């Protein structure tokens, strides 16, 4: 659990970068064998690309780092539950584990596509959930 908190703090730092850039504040890191191999945050506004979610950016960077498309020895830490699109991509990547902070009741994969992940992917939810949710709530409150 301590390790999960350590890496979730890194994902939250990425989310704060997104927040400062006016992006929806979601951050992600990919850890492989105890080392962060990818860091990312939402870039949908900057890139004018609805697919530029933190998770998608992290998958691409991690695959590039590893030199292959499968993330079988990796863990994704992400501040918010992945959406259906990201869950599908994570399923194709065969990532070993996903750890997320706060649930996404409106667009999270667990509600709409609970079988999108690879069958062997382990999921841990609720790590630093309050901090992750607070950042999202602050962002949307300021937008209104």
TORFI-914054 format. One record per residue: residue number from 1; residue in one letter; x, y, z of N, C-alpha, C, O in turn. Coordinates in Angstrom, 2 decimals, padded with zeros to 5 digits. Atoms other than C-alpha are relative to their C-alpha. Layout:
REM residues N
PT seq type     npx     npy     npz    capx    capy    capz     cpx     cpy     cpz     opx     opy     opz
PT NUM    A       X       Y       Z       X       Y       Z       X       Y       Z       X       Y       Z
...
//
This chain:
REM residues 144
PT seq type     npx     npy     npz    capx    capy    capz     cpx     cpy     cpz     opx     opy     opz
PT   1    X  000.83 -001.21  000.00  000.00  000.00  000.00  000.86  001.26  000.00  000.52  002.24 -000.66
PT   2    X -000.89 -001.17 -000.01  002.85  002.42  000.74  000.53  000.29 -001.39  000.63  001.45 -001.80
PT   3    X -000.50 -000.16  001.37  004.21  001.80 -002.75 -001.09  000.61 -000.89 -000.80  001.47 -001.72
PT   4    X  001.11 -000.56  000.79  000.78  002.52 -004.25 -000.17  001.49  000.28 -000.41  002.26 -000.65
PT   5    X  000.12 -001.42 -000.34  000.62  005.83 -002.39  001.14  000.79 -000.60  000.93  001.89 -001.13
PT   6    X -001.16 -000.67  000.58  004.12  006.77 -003.51 -000.21  000.29 -001.48  000.02  001.41 -001.94
PT   7    X  000.18 -000.19  001.43  003.30  006.25 -007.17 -001.26  000.80 -000.33 -001.28  001.51 -001.33
PT   8    X  001.19 -000.81  000.24 -000.18  007.76 -006.91  000.32  001.47  000.22 -000.25  002.33 -000.46
PT   9    X -000.43 -001.39 -000.17  001.46  010.93 -005.60  000.66  000.52 -001.27  000.50  001.69 -001.62
PT  10    X -000.61 -000.39  001.27  003.45  010.98 -008.84 -001.07  000.24 -001.06 -000.98  001.19 -001.83
PT  11    X  001.12 -000.20  000.93  000.25  010.57 -010.86 -000.74  001.28  000.33 -001.17  002.01 -000.57
PT  12    X  000.67 -001.23 -000.42 -001.32  013.37 -008.83  000.81  001.23 -000.39  000.24  002.27 -000.73
PT  13    X -000.85 -001.11  000.46  001.65  015.60 -009.65 -000.24  000.26 -001.49 -000.26  001.41 -001.93
PT  14    X  000.33 -000.15  001.42  000.90  014.94 -013.33 -001.37  000.64 -000.17 -001.56  001.49 -001.04
PT  15    X  001.34 -000.59  000.05 -002.77  015.77 -012.73  000.05  001.49  000.29 -000.68  002.28 -000.31
PT  16    X -000.14 -001.42 -000.31 -001.72  019.07 -011.20  000.62  000.77 -001.17  000.28  001.93 -001.37
PT  17    X -000.51 -000.64  001.22  000.29  019.85 -014.35 -001.14  000.26 -000.98 -001.24  001.34 -001.56
PT  18    X  001.15 -000.16  000.88 -002.85  019.26 -016.38 -000.89  001.14  000.49 -001.35  001.96 -000.31
PT  19    X  000.83 -001.05 -000.60 -004.82  021.49 -014.00  000.55  001.39 -000.32 -000.20  002.28 -000.72
PT  20    X -000.64 -001.30  000.27 -002.34  024.34 -014.42 -000.07  000.38 -001.48 -000.01  001.56 -001.83
PT  21    X  000.07 -000.24  001.44 -002.59  023.96 -018.21 -001.43  000.12 -000.51 -001.66  000.27 -001.71
PT  22    X  001.40 -000.11  000.39 -006.39  024.12 -018.20 -000.58 -001.29 -000.57 -001.65 -001.28 -001.17
PT  23    X  000.47  001.31  000.43 -006.74  020.42 -019.01 -000.77 -000.65  001.16 -000.53 -000.32  002.32
PT  24    X  000.65  000.76 -001.07 -009.06  018.10 -017.10  001.11 -000.70  000.78  001.93 -001.41  000.20
PT  25    X -001.16  000.43 -000.79 -006.74  017.18 -014.21  000.06 -001.48  000.32 -000.26 -001.92  001.43
PT  26    X -000.23  001.43 -000.19 -006.03  013.52 -014.69  001.45 -000.28 -000.34  001.95  000.15 -001.38
PT  27    X -001.40  000.33  000.21 -002.51  012.20 -014.36  000.23 -001.49  000.12 -000.55 -002.21  000.76
PT  28    X -000.29  001.43  000.00 -000.90  008.82 -014.87  001.51 -000.23 -000.02  002.27  000.57 -000.57
PT  29    X -001.38  000.49  000.13  002.39  007.01 -014.42 -000.07 -001.50 -000.21 -000.97 -002.18  000.30
PT  30    X -000.13  001.44  000.18  003.42  003.55 -015.56  001.29 -000.42  000.68  002.35  000.16  000.46
PT  31    X -001.12  000.53 -000.75  005.72  001.57 -013.30  000.28 -001.42 -000.49 -000.63 -002.24 -000.61
PT  32    X -000.41  001.33  000.43  007.69 -001.45 -014.50  001.21 -000.42  000.82  002.25  000.24  000.79
PT  33    X -001.08  000.54 -000.83  009.84 -003.49 -012.12  000.58  001.06  000.95  001.79  001.18  001.10
PT  34    X -000.41 -000.98 -001.00  009.94 -000.70 -009.54  000.51  001.32 -000.53  001.05  002.12  000.23
PT  35    X -000.50 -001.24  000.60  010.79  002.11 -011.97 -001.10  000.66 -000.83 -001.79 -000.02 -001.60
PT  36    X  000.95 -000.74  000.84  008.59  004.82 -013.49  000.58  000.07 -001.41  001.68  000.58 -001.62
PT  37    X -000.47 -000.02  001.39  008.88  004.37 -017.26 -000.82  000.94 -000.88 -000.46  001.20 -002.02
PT  38    X  000.81 -000.95  000.76  006.14  006.79 -018.36 -000.77  000.89  000.97 -001.24  000.44  002.02
PT  39    X  000.78 -000.99 -000.76  004.47  009.93 -017.02 -000.85  000.74 -001.01 -000.41  001.02 -002.13
PT  40    X  000.85 -000.73  000.94  001.54  011.72 -018.57 -001.16  000.64  000.73 -001.45  000.35  001.89
PT  41    X  001.23 -000.61 -000.47 -001.51  013.85 -018.09 -000.86  000.32 -001.23 -000.39  000.23 -002.36
PT  42    X  000.89 -000.30  001.12 -004.49  014.83 -020.20  000.59  001.09 -000.88  001.14  002.08 -000.39
PT  43    X -000.49 -000.96  000.99 -003.53  016.69 -023.37 -001.05  000.28 -001.07 -000.72  000.70 -002.18
PT  44    X  001.05 -000.11  001.00 -006.89  016.84 -025.13 -000.16  001.42 -000.53 -000.40  001.61 -001.73
PT  45    X  000.14 -001.40  000.44 -007.06  020.64 -025.25  001.22  000.43 -000.82  001.06  001.01 -001.90
PT  46    X -001.23 -000.38  000.69 -003.44  021.18 -026.27  000.10 -000.63 -001.39  000.46  000.03 -002.36
PT  47    X -000.15  000.73  001.26 -003.51  018.54 -028.99 -001.27  000.01 -000.86 -001.27 -000.50 -001.98
PT  48    X  001.28  000.01  000.71 -007.15  019.12 -030.03 -000.36 -001.43 -000.39 -000.75 -001.70 -001.53
PT  49    X  000.16  001.43  000.25 -007.54  015.36 -029.71 -000.75 -000.63  001.16 -000.24 -000.70  002.28
PT  50    X  000.82  000.58 -001.07 -010.33  013.69 -027.75  000.59 -001.31  000.53  000.18 -001.77  001.60
PT  51    X -000.60  001.25 -000.47 -008.20  010.53 -027.46  001.27  000.23  000.83  001.88 -000.74  001.29
PT  52    X -001.26 -000.30 -000.69 -005.26  012.29 -025.74 -000.17 -000.02  001.53  000.28  000.88  002.23
PT  53    X  000.16  000.18 -001.44 -006.24  011.04 -022.28  001.33 -000.39  000.62  002.22 -000.90 -000.05
PT  54    X -001.23  000.31 -000.73 -003.55  010.59 -019.64  000.40 -001.46 -000.19  001.57 -001.77 -000.41
PT  55    X -000.30  001.43  000.13 -003.82  006.80 -019.86  000.52 -000.34 -001.39  001.47 -001.11 -001.53
PT  56    X -000.42  000.28  001.38 -003.50  006.75 -023.66  001.43  000.49 -000.22  002.24 -000.20 -000.85
PT  57    X -001.35 -000.54  000.13 -000.42  008.95 -023.49  001.00 -000.89  000.75  002.11 -001.13  000.27
PT  58    X -000.88  000.85 -000.81  001.05  006.73 -020.77  000.25 -001.35 -000.67  001.37 -001.85 -000.65
PT  59    X -000.16  001.28  000.70  000.42  003.52 -022.72  001.01  000.16 -001.14  001.91 -000.66 -001.30
PT  60    X -000.90 -000.24  001.14  002.17  004.97 -025.78  001.44  000.19  000.46  002.36 -000.40 -000.10
PT  61    X -001.36 -000.27 -000.50  005.15  006.26 -023.80  000.63 -001.26  000.59  001.82 -001.52  000.38
PT  62    X -000.53  001.22 -000.61  005.54  003.00 -021.86  000.37 -001.03 -001.06  001.41 -001.67 -000.97
PT  63    X -000.29  000.94  001.09  005.35  000.87 -025.01  001.25  000.42 -000.75  002.07 -000.42 -001.12
PT  64    X -001.21 -000.51  000.67  007.95  003.08 -026.66  001.24 -000.29  000.84  002.26 -000.73  000.32
PT  65    X -001.12  000.26 -000.91  010.20  002.77 -023.61  000.41 -001.47 -000.02  001.59 -001.80 -000.05
PT  66    X -000.26  001.44 -000.05  009.87 -001.02 -023.57  000.34 -000.59 -001.37  000.90 -001.68 -001.46
PT  67    X -000.25  000.52  001.33  010.10 -001.41 -027.33 -000.97 -001.08 -000.42 -000.63 -001.94 -001.24
PT  68    X  001.03  000.98  000.35  006.90 -003.44 -027.56 -001.35  000.47  000.48 -001.44  001.37  001.31
PT  69    X  001.36 -000.47 -000.29  003.15 -003.11 -027.31 -000.63 -000.55  001.27 -001.65 -000.04  001.72
PT  70    X  000.60  000.60 -001.18  002.51 -005.28 -024.27  000.64  000.51  001.29  001.86  000.62  001.39
PT  71    X -000.45 -000.53 -001.29  002.75 -003.94 -020.72 -000.25 -001.03  001.10 -000.78 -000.70  002.17
PT  72    X  000.34  001.11 -000.89  002.54 -007.32 -018.99  000.69  000.06  001.36  000.19 -000.55  002.31
PT  73    X -000.68 -000.11 -001.30  005.00 -006.46 -016.21 -000.16  001.39  000.60  000.67  001.82  001.40
PT  74    X  000.15 -001.41 -000.38  003.65 -002.96 -015.61 -001.27  000.25  000.81 -002.24 -000.50  000.75
PT  75    X  001.16 -000.50 -000.73  001.28 -001.11 -013.32 -000.25  001.44 -000.42  000.67  002.26 -000.46
PT  76    X  000.42 -001.37  000.28 -000.64  001.99 -014.35 -000.60  000.59  001.26 -001.49 -000.01  001.87
PT  77    X  000.59 -000.78 -001.09 -001.34  004.52 -011.60 -000.66  001.20 -000.66 -000.01  001.97 -001.36
PT  78    X  000.75 -001.10  000.61 -004.05  006.98 -012.64 -000.95  000.58  001.04 -001.53 -000.15  001.84
PT  79    X  000.74 -000.69 -001.06 -005.88  009.56 -010.57 -001.50 -000.23 -000.06 -002.19 -000.13  000.96
PT  80    X  001.44  000.21  000.17 -009.35  008.81 -012.00 -000.22 -001.31 -000.74  000.56 -001.67 -001.62
PT  81    X  000.36  001.25  000.67 -010.97  005.55 -013.06  000.01  000.18 -001.51 -000.56  001.14 -002.02
PT  82    X -000.05 -000.12  001.46 -010.27  004.95 -016.76 -001.40 -000.06 -000.63 -002.30 -000.73 -000.14
PT  83    X  001.23  000.05  000.78 -013.04  005.56 -019.28  000.00 -001.28 -000.84  000.95 -002.05 -000.79
PT  84    X  000.13  001.20  000.83 -014.23  002.86 -021.69  001.10 -000.06 -001.05  001.68 -001.12 -001.28
PT  85    X -001.05 -000.03  001.02 -011.79  003.96 -024.41  001.34 -000.41  000.59  002.04 -001.26  000.03
PT  86    X -001.29  000.30 -000.63 -008.81  003.84 -022.07  000.04 -001.44  000.52  001.07 -002.10  000.42
PT  87    X  000.05  001.38 -000.48 -009.92  000.56 -020.52  000.20 -000.98 -001.15  000.88 -002.00 -000.99
PT  88    X -000.20  000.85  001.16 -010.09 -000.97 -023.98  001.45 -000.04 -000.42  002.00 -001.11 -000.70
PT  89    X -001.42 -000.06  000.36 -006.59  000.22 -024.80  000.86 -000.72  001.04  001.81 -001.42  000.69
PT  90    X -000.74  000.70 -001.06 -005.33 -001.04 -021.44 -000.19 -001.50 -000.12  000.74 -002.26  000.14
PT  91    X  000.24  001.42  000.23 -006.94 -004.38 -022.18  000.88 -000.54 -001.11  001.48 -001.61 -000.97
PT  92    X -000.85  000.43  001.11 -005.12 -004.61 -025.51  001.46 -000.01  000.39  002.23 -000.81 -000.14
PT  93    X -001.40 -000.05 -000.42 -001.85 -003.69 -023.79  000.36 -001.15  000.95  001.54 -001.40  001.21
PT  94    X -000.18  001.09 -000.95 -002.32 -006.61 -021.39  000.72  000.44  001.28  001.49 -000.32  001.86
PT  95    X -000.64 -000.52 -001.22 -001.20 -004.42 -018.49 -000.33 -000.91  001.19 -001.45 -001.42  001.30
PT  96    X  000.17  000.92 -001.13 -000.74 -006.43 -015.31 -000.91  000.55  001.09 -001.69 -000.19  001.70
PT  97    X  000.73 -000.56 -001.14 -002.28 -004.00 -012.85 -000.35  001.46 -000.29  000.40  002.18 -000.94
PT  98    X  000.43 -001.39  000.06 -004.22 -000.74 -012.69 -000.36  000.42  001.42 -001.08 -000.28  002.13
PT  99    X  000.33 -000.59 -001.29 -004.39  001.41 -009.58 -000.57  001.38 -000.29  000.09  002.21 -000.91
PT 100    X  000.56 -001.34  000.23 -006.74  004.37 -009.65 -000.48  000.62  001.30 -000.75 -000.05  002.29
PT 101    X  000.40 -000.76 -001.17 -007.72  007.08 -007.24 -001.50  000.03  000.18 -002.06 -000.80  000.91
PT 102    X  001.44 -000.17 -000.18 -011.31  008.22 -007.53 -000.78 -000.65 -001.13 -000.32 -000.72 -002.27
PT 103    X  000.87  000.59  001.01 -014.15  006.51 -009.33 -000.58  001.09 -000.89 -000.70  002.24 -000.48
PT 104    X  000.68 -000.91  000.92 -015.78  008.13 -012.36 -001.40 -000.56 -000.23 -001.61 -001.42 -001.09
PT 105    X  001.37  000.51  000.03 -019.49  007.55 -011.85 -000.68  000.24 -001.35 -001.55 -000.54 -001.75
PT 106    X  000.66 -000.36  001.25 -020.43  009.20 -015.17  000.59 -000.69 -001.22 -000.14 -000.99 -002.16
PT 107    X -000.63  000.53  001.21 -017.89  007.73 -017.60  000.98 -001.14  000.25  001.66 -001.58 -000.67
PT 108    X -000.96  001.05 -000.33 -015.88  005.05 -015.81 -000.32 -001.33 -000.66 -001.48 -001.67 -000.90
PT 109    X  000.15  001.28  000.69 -015.30  001.68 -017.44 -000.80 -001.02  000.82 -001.52 -001.84  000.25
PT 110    X  000.63  001.02 -000.84 -016.61 -000.31 -014.46 -001.51 -000.01 -000.18 -002.14 -001.06 -000.07
PT 111    X  001.45 -000.09  000.19 -020.15  000.91 -015.10 -000.41 -000.43 -001.41 -001.40 -001.13 -001.59
PT 112    X  000.42  000.20  001.40 -020.21  000.71 -018.89  000.66 -001.18 -000.71  000.06 -001.75 -001.62
PT 113    X -000.72  001.09  000.68 -017.64 -001.92 -019.88  000.88 -000.75  000.99  002.11 -000.75  000.86
PT 114    X -000.79  000.65 -001.05 -016.57 -003.96 -016.86  000.91 -001.13 -000.49  001.82 -001.53  000.23
PT 115    X -000.82  001.07  000.54 -015.06 -006.66 -019.08  001.02  000.47 -001.02  001.60 -000.34 -001.74
PT 116    X -000.91 -000.55  001.00 -012.91 -004.33 -021.19  001.47 -000.32  000.27  002.27 -000.41 -000.66
PT 117    X -001.40  000.27 -000.36 -009.70 -005.08 -019.31  000.37 -001.44 -000.31 -000.49 -002.31 -000.46
PT 118    X -000.49  001.37  000.19 -007.55 -008.13 -019.91 -000.41 -000.83  001.22 -000.38 -000.31  002.33
PT 119    X  000.46  000.82 -001.13 -008.80 -011.03 -017.74  001.00 -000.13  001.15  000.60 -000.33  002.30
PT 120    X -001.00  000.13 -001.07 -005.51 -011.18 -015.81  000.37  001.33  000.66  001.13  001.35  001.62
PT 121    X -000.31 -001.30 -000.59 -005.35 -007.45 -015.07 -000.63  000.12  001.39 -001.82 -000.12  001.57
PT 122    X  000.48 -000.23 -001.36 -005.64 -006.74 -011.35 -000.30  001.49  000.16  000.44  002.33 -000.36
PT 123    X  000.41 -001.40 -000.19 -007.40 -003.53 -010.29 -000.09  000.30  001.49 -000.69 -000.45  002.26
PT 124    X  000.11 -000.53 -001.36 -006.99 -001.57 -007.06 -000.58  001.40 -000.13 -000.05  002.22 -000.87
PT 125    X  000.64 -001.33  000.09 -009.27  001.43 -006.56  000.04  000.69  001.35  000.25  000.06  002.39
PT 126    X  000.12 -000.78 -001.23 -009.56  004.20 -004.01  001.30  000.45  000.64  001.28  000.92  001.77
PT 127    X -001.28 -000.45 -000.55 -005.86  004.98 -003.52  000.07  001.53 -000.12  000.07  002.07 -001.22
PT 128    X -000.01 -001.46 -000.08 -005.72  008.63 -002.43 -001.25  000.60 -000.68 -001.19  001.65 -001.32
PT 129    X  001.24 -000.39  000.68 -009.32  008.92 -003.65 -000.44  001.42  000.34 -000.88  002.16 -000.54
PT 130    X  000.45 -001.33 -000.40 -010.10  012.06 -001.66  000.79  001.10 -000.68  000.22  002.07 -001.17
PT 131    X -000.85 -001.01  000.64 -007.14  014.02 -003.03 -000.27  000.07 -001.50 -000.32  001.16 -002.08
PT 132    X  000.27  000.04  001.44 -007.85  012.90 -006.58 -001.35  000.62 -000.32 -001.47  001.39 -001.28
PT 133    X  001.35 -000.54  000.21 -011.56  013.74 -006.32 -000.02  001.50  000.24 -000.67  002.24 -000.50
PT 134    X -000.01 -001.43 -000.33 -010.86  017.13 -004.73  000.55  000.82 -001.16  000.00  001.88 -001.47
PT 135    X -000.59 -000.73  001.13 -008.68  018.22 -007.65 -001.00  000.09 -001.15 -001.15  001.15 -001.76
PT 136    X  001.01  000.00  001.06 -011.36  017.22 -010.17 -001.15  000.95  000.35 -001.60  001.72 -000.50
PT 137    X  001.11 -000.85 -000.42 -014.10  018.96 -008.17  000.38  001.47 -000.07 -000.41  002.31 -000.51
PT 138    X -000.47 -001.39  000.05 -012.04  022.14 -007.86  000.05  000.49 -001.45 -000.38  001.60 -001.76
PT 139    X -000.12 -000.37  001.41 -011.34  022.16 -011.60 -001.37  000.32 -000.60 -001.54  001.36 -001.24
PT 140    X  001.31 -000.22  000.62 -015.00  021.81 -012.62 -000.76  001.12  000.68 -001.55  001.81  000.02
PT 141    X  000.64 -001.12 -000.69 -016.19  024.26 -009.96  000.50  001.33 -000.57 -000.28  002.26 -000.76
PT 142    X -000.59 -001.22  000.57 -013.81  026.88 -011.38 -000.46  000.23 -001.44 -000.52  001.38 -001.88
PT 143    X  000.46 -000.11  001.38 -015.04  026.17 -014.92 -001.42  000.51 -000.11 -001.80  001.10 -001.12
PT 144    X  001.43 -000.41  000.04 -018.67  026.88 -014.02 -000.20  001.44  000.28 -001.33  001.92  000.28
//
